[in-house]
């Protein structure tokens, strides 16, 4: 992996997407998980937005239905009794009273004469 950059009077660098300029070392450094940069010339890396998973130092991917992410490096499955009904969830939603998690995306009513 090589980084291309522009040198201006021997002092400044324009780092490529996926990297940032490190002032103390006067060089471009690759963003480490969960950080990303998506354009040239960035001075720091940013985490993925909530509801997205870190894919590389340049990109994030939306969480699929049934999973959630708070901008970390990977998404997680919802715990029992919780669902993520749509793609891009940042939190898992708890199923309402007298319902249960039928799968990772849907809460359904408990059958008659039963308790969750």
C-alpha positions in Angstrom: 0.0 0.0 0.0 1.6 3.3 -1.0 0.3 6.7 -0.3 0.6 9.5 -2.9 0.8 13.0 -1.8 1.7 16.5 -2.9 4.8 18.3 -1.5 4.5 22.1 -1.3 7.8 23.8 -0.6 8.9 20.7 1.3 6.4 21.4 4.1 2.9 20.3 3.3 1.3 17.0 2.2 -2.0 16.3 0.7 -2.9 12.9 2.0 -5.1 10.5 0.0 -8.5 9.3 1.2 -8.1 6.7 3.9 -5.2 8.6 5.5 -4.5 11.8 7.4 -1.6 14.2 7.9 0.4 13.6 11.0 2.0 16.9 12.0 4.6 15.5 14.4 6.0 13.1 11.8 5.3 15.3 8.8 3.8 12.4 6.9 0.6 10.7 5.9 -0.7 7.9 8.2 -3.4 5.4 7.3 -6.6 5.6 9.4 -6.9 2.6 11.8 -10.3 1.0 12.6 -12.8 2.5 13.1 -11.5 5.7 11.6 -12.0 6.8 8.0 -11.3 9.7 5.6 -13.2 9.9 2.3 -11.4 12.9 0.7 -7.8 14.2 0.2 -6.1 16.5 2.6 -7.7 15.4 5.9 -6.0 16.2 9.2 -7.7 13.5 11.2 -9.8 10.3 10.8 -13.5 10.2 11.8 -15.5 7.2 13.0 -18.3 5.7 10.9 -21.7 7.2 11.5 -24.1 5.4 13.8 -25.8 2.6 11.9 -22.7 1.9 9.8 -19.8 -0.6 10.0 -16.2 0.1 9.3 -15.1 -1.6 6.0 -11.8 0.1 5.3 -9.9 3.3 6.0 -11.9 4.9 3.2 -15.4 3.5 3.7 -18.2 2.3 5.9 -21.2 0.1 5.0 -24.7 0.4 6.3 -25.7 -2.2 8.9 -28.2 -4.8 7.5 -31.6 -5.3 9.1 -31.4 -7.1 12.4 -28.0 -5.6 13.3 -27.0 -2.3 14.9 -23.9 -0.2 15.3 -23.0 3.0 17.2 -20.2 4.0 14.8 -17.8 1.3 16.0 -15.7 -0.9 13.8 -18.4 -3.6 13.4 -22.1 -4.1 13.8 -23.6 -6.5 16.4 -26.7 -8.7 16.5 -29.5 -7.6 18.7 -29.9 -9.3 22.1 -32.9 -11.5 22.9 -36.1 -9.6 23.0 -34.8 -6.8 20.8 -34.9 -6.1 17.0 -33.5 -3.8 14.4 -36.3 -3.6 11.9 -34.5 -1.6 9.2 -31.1 -1.2 7.7 -28.8 1.4 9.3 -30.0 1.0 12.9 -27.8 2.5 15.6 -29.7 0.8 18.5 -31.7 -2.3 18.9 -35.3 -1.7 19.9 -36.9 -3.7 22.8 -40.1 -5.5 21.8 -43.2 -4.1 23.4 -45.0 -5.7 26.3 -46.9 -9.0 25.3 -44.7 -9.4 22.2 -41.5 -11.3 21.5 -38.7 -11.1 18.9 -39.9 -13.5 16.1 -36.5 -12.9 14.4 -33.9 -10.1 14.3 -36.2 -7.7 12.6 -39.8 -8.4 13.8 -41.7 -8.4 17.1 -44.9 -10.3 17.1 -47.8 -10.6 19.6 -47.6 -13.5 22.0 -50.1 -16.3 21.3 -53.3 -16.1 23.3 -53.1 -17.3 26.9 -49.2 -17.2 26.9 -46.7 -14.9 28.5 -43.5 -13.6 26.8 
